Amino acid sequence: MTIKSIIKSTGAYLPEKILTNQDLEKMVDTTDEWITQRSGIKQRHIAADDETTADMAIHAARQALEGSGLKPEEIDGVIVATTTPDQTFPAVAVKVQAALGLPAGMAFDLQAVCTGFVYALSVADNFIKAGQAKRIIVVGAEKMSSIVDWNDRTTCVLFADGAGAVVLEGQDSGKDVSPRGIHSTHLYAKGEQRDLLYTDGGPSSTGTAGHIVMQGREVFKYAVAYMADAVNEALKENNVSADQVDWLVPHQANLRIIEATAKKLKLSMDKVVVTVDHHGNTSAASIPLALHEAVSDGRIKEGDLLLLEAMGGGLTWGSALVRF
C-alpha cells in the first residue's frame, strides 16, 4: 500500500488595502516604469496596522477547511510557513488551531522564508506518509510589510502581505505519477549564502524584527539556477519530462526570474501561473495564493500535473511535483 497526500482544497486571503506603483511614486524615489521593468509588479496588498499574520492565516485556513468538506475534528494538525509571526512565541499555528476549533494535535510554525510553503508541504507530506497524521492544514502567511524598510526603494516595492492554505489528506494510491497526490519534494539550503538576503535584526541579536536587506543581482542569478535545478530533480525523480507538466506554479518573487526559469526548462509561459503583477512578493504565501487563484478561475483542474518551486533567504530552495 502506498499513501499519497492529496490536496483536497485551497484557500486564500489578501488584505483589503492595495498599494499601486503610482502610490509608491509618492512615497519613495521610484517610478511605475522602473518597478514594472525590474519586477513585473504593478500592485500589491498591504495589511492594516492592526491586521496580523495570524489573522490572515486564519482566513485562508478557514476557507480551505470549508472547501474540503471536512469537519474541524477531522484535522490532525496545522503547519504554518511564515517569517513574520505575530510574536516570538507562541506559534501562529496554535492561533489557527484555536480559531478553527481544531482538536489537540500538532501545531507549529516553519521558517524557510520564500521557500517556506514548499518546506511545510514536504513536512506535512512526510507526517502523512509515516502514518502519524491523516489530514493536515498547511498555510503560508506573511506580513512582509512589517519588516520592509519603506525608505529603501530597492526592496519596499517588491514585498507584500497575504496568506494561502491547502488541506492535505492521505489516501491509498499507486506508485507512479498517474494518481493524485504529492509525488516528491526536494529541499535545499546553502547557509554560506545567507548574507545575500536577510533581516538586520532578531530576538537574540538586536531585540527587534529588523528590516529586509537584499543583494538583488546575486539573488536573481542564484534563483534562476537553483530553482531550475530543483525542478529538474523533481522531473528526473519521477521519470517525467517538462512537456508532461500541465502547470508550473512558482514562487512569485519577480517576473524576470519566473520567465528565465521557464525558459531554462523550455516551458511556455502559457503553462506558468503568474500572480506577481498583482500580488507582489508575499514570501511563503506566494505559492498557495497562486495555486488558489488558478484553481478558482478554472485553469488548474483535478488531475493536472503541477510543479511547485521556490527560493528564499538562507539561501533555501526547493520543489514539489504534485498531481492535483
N, C-alpha and C positions, 0 to 999 in steps of 0.2 A: 504493500500500500504506500502510495506517495501522496503526501499532504502538500497542497499549494495554497498560498494566501491570495484569496480573491479580493479585488477592490469592489465592494458591494455598492458603494455610493460615495459621492463627493459633496463638499460644502465649501462655502467661501464667505468672506466678509471684507468689505472695503469701507473705510471711513467716508463720511459724507463730504468733507471738505476736499475740493480739487484745486491743486496748485498748478497753474499752467506755466509754460516758459515765459509768456508775457508777464505773468505775475513776478517771476524771478528776475526779469529785467529791471524791475523797480526795487529789488532787494539787494542785488549784487551786480558787479560789473560783468555782465554776460548778455548774450542775445539768443533769441529763438533759433536763429540760423546756426550759431556755434554749438548749442546743445544738441540740436537735431543732427547735425553733421557728424558729431563725435559719438553720439549715443543712440540716436533714433528715438529718444524720448520727447514727447510733446506735452504730456501732463502726468501728474501722479497724485495719489490720495494721501492726505496728511491727517493723522488722528488729532482729535481735540485734546486740549491740555489735560482734561480730566478723564480721557479715554486711555485705558491701559492695554498692554499686550494681552493680558488675561481676558479682558472684555472682548477683544476681537477674536481670540481663540475660542471662547465660549460660543460666540455667534456661529462661527464656522463649524465647530464640532456639533452643535445642536442641529444645524441644517443637515450635516452628513448623517447623523443618527436618525433624524426623521426620514431621510431619503432611503435609509437602509431597511426600514420596516421593522427594525429590532426594538425591543424594549430596553430601557436602561439596565435592568437587572441581567440582561444577556451579555453585557460588555464586561470583559475581564481586565481591561487596563487602558491607560491613556499615556501616550508618549508625545511630548511637545518639543519640537525643534525650535529653539529661539536663542538669540544672542542678546536680547533686550528684555529680560524678565522684569516683572514689577518690582521685585525685591531680591536681595541676595538669597534669601530663603524666606518662606517655603517656595517650592517649585510652582510654576504656572499650571502644571498638570494637575496638581491637587485642587486648584481652584476650578478647573474644568470639571474634574470628577465630582466635586461638591455641587456645582451649579446644575449639572445634568442629572443629579441624583443617582449616580452610579454606585454599585456596591463596593465594599472594600476589595482592593486589588492593587496591582502595580500602578503607580502614577509618578512619572519623573520627567525632568527636562533633559534635553541633549543639546550640546553646543558644538556645532561644526560650521558655524556661520552660514554662508550661502549654500554649502553642501548639506546643511543640517537635515533637510527633509529626506534626502536620499539615504543618509546615515540612519535616520529614525525609521524609515521604511524597512531598511535591512535588519535593524534590531528587532522590530516587531515581527517581521517575517521569520526570523530565527526562533523567537519565542513560540510562534505558532507551529513551526516545523518540529520543534523539540517537544511539542505536546504540553507546554506549560501554560498555554492560553489558546482559546478558541477564537476570540474576537477582540480586536484592539482598535481604538481610535488613534490615528496618527495625525498630528497637527503641525503645521508650520505657521508661526505667528511672529510678527515683528513690529516694533515701533522704532524704526530706524531714525525717524526724525528727532528722537530724543538723544541720539549720540552723534548727530551731524553738527559740524561747525558751520553755522549759517553765514559766516564770513568767508568761508573757503569755497570759492566758485568752482573749483575742480571736483568737489565731492557733493556739495549740497544740492546740485542739480540732478544727481543720479538716484539718490535713495528715497524710499517711500515706505508707507505703512500698509498693513493688511494681514489677513490670515486665510489659510486654506486647510482643508481636512479631508481625510478619507476614512472609511470604515473597512478594516481588513477582516476577513473570515476564512478560517481554514476549511478546506474541502478536499475530499479524496480526488486524486487526479492521476493522469498518465505522466510518463517521464519526458516526452518530447515537448515541443513548444506549441502544439496544437490546442491543448486545453487552456482555459482561462487561468490567470494567476501570475504571481511573481516568479519568473523562471531563474533569474540570477541577479545578484547585486555585487558591485565591485567598489571597494572603498580604499582610499589612499590619503596620505598626508606626508608632507615634507617640511618638518619643523625648521630646517635651515633657512627656509624662505619666509619665515613668519614676519619679518620686518618689511615685507613688501605691502602688506595690508593688515592694519592693526588699529587698536584704540590706544590713546596715550594715557590711559588710566585704568583703575581697577580697585577692588576692595582691599587687596593686600599691598598695593603699591602707593597709590595716591589717595585712596579712600573715596574716589569719585568714579563715575562711569567712564569719563574721558570722551574724546571725540575720534572720529574715523580719520586715519592717516593712510594715504594710498600712493604708491608709485605706479601710476596708471599705465605707463608704457610697458613696464616689466610685467605687470599683471595681465595685460592684454596678450602679450607674447606667450606666457605660460598657459593662460586659459585655453587658447586655441589648441595648443599641443596636448595638454593634459586631458582635456575633455574628449578630443578625438581618440586618444589612446584608450581611455576608459570605455568609450562606445565600441571601439573595435574589439576590445577584450570581451565585451558582452556578446557581440555578434559571434566571435570565434568560439566562446564557451558553449553557445547554443547551436552552433553549426548553421547559422542563418546568414544571409547576405543583406547588405543595406537596402537593396531594392525590394526585399520582403517586408521591410518595416513600413507600417502604414503612417505612423506619426512620430516625429522627433519632438519631445517636449523638454526643451532645455531650460536651465536657469536663465531668467530674464535680467541679465546684467547690462547688456549692451548689444544693439542690433548688429554692429560690425563683427562682434565676437560670434554671434549666432550665425551670421552669414558665412563667416570664414570657416566655422566648424562644419556647417552643412556642405560647403564647397570641398573641404578636405575629405568628407565622407561620400562625395558625389551624390548628395541628396538634393532634390529640387526643393526650393523654398516653399513650394505648394504643399509639401509634406511636413512642414515645420510650424508648430504652434507659436505664434508671436503675440505677446501682450505687453512687451516692454514699452511700446509707444504710449500706452495709456495707463500702465501700472507703475512704470519706473522699476527700479531695483528694490524689491521687497525682501531680499535675502532669503531666509529659509521658507518664506511664504510664497515665493515666486512660482515654483513648480506646481504646487497644489492649486494655486489660483489659476494658472494657465490651464491645468488639467480640467478644473471645474468649468471654466469658460467654454472650452472646446467640447466637453461632454454636454453642457447645457444647450449650446447652439446646434448640436447635432453633428458636428464634424467627427468627433470620436464616438464610435459605436461599439456595442458589445461584440467582442471577437477581434477587434483591431489589435495589431501588434505595436506596442509603444516602446520607444527608447527614451528614458529619462537620464539627464546628465547635468552635472553642476560642478563649479569650482568656487572656492571661497577662501577667506583668510585662514592661514595656518602653515603653509597653504594646504587646503584639503580639496579633494576632488573625488568624483565617483559617478557610477552609472547603474541603471537597473533596466532589465528587459522584462516587460510586463505584457501579458495578453489580457486586454481589458474585457 
